[in-house]
Amino acid sequence: MRFIEINGFSIRPDKQTEFQQWVIANEARIKGAYPQGSEFGGIYGVIYSSDKSGGECYWLETHDSYGALDLSAAVSKDPTSEMAKVVKEFVAFLDPDRNAGWSHHLLKSVVDATVFDMPAS
């Protein structure tokens, strides 16, 4: 199975440059914090989008199974894990304004998805 997880978010207006520097300094650390079956896909700034409330940046992850999703969630909750430390640092950059924009998507490969034909009307 293959999944792509996409998290959209907005950075506090006064933390834009600091956030970019943090990402540059920590990309390898973030990648290394993921458990087996999950992988860091990068953090991207939105150049253009039709999504009006998805956020100005996107954090991408890939997972190879539902079990990998569960393991990733468990690792993130463990305060001694590197992933939990990364998440704690990351959330300090987020814009707390409820209207700032955010989104969360989990995509499953069409190859692995269960699909049905709808009856013709």
Stockholm file with secondary structure:
# STOCKHOLM 1.0

chainA/1-121         MRFIEINGFSIRPDKQTEFQQWVIANEARIKGAYPQGSEFGGIYGVIYSSDKSGGECYWLETHDSYGALDLSAAVSKDPTSEMAKVVKEFVAFLDPDRNAGWSHHLLKSVVDATVFDMPAS
#=GR chainA/1-121 SS CCEEEEEEECBCGGGHHHHHHHHHHHHHHHHHTSCTTEEEEEEEECSCCSCSSSCSEEEEEEESSHHHHHHHHHHHHCTTSHHHHHHHHHHTTBCCCTTSCCEEEEEECTTTSCCCCCCCC
#=GC SS_cons         CCEEEEEEECBCGGGHHHHHHHHHHHHHHHHHTSCTTEEEEEEEECSCCSCSSSCSEEEEEEESSHHHHHHHHHHHHCTTSHHHHHHHHHHTTBCCCTTSCCEEEEEECTTTSCCCCCCCC
//
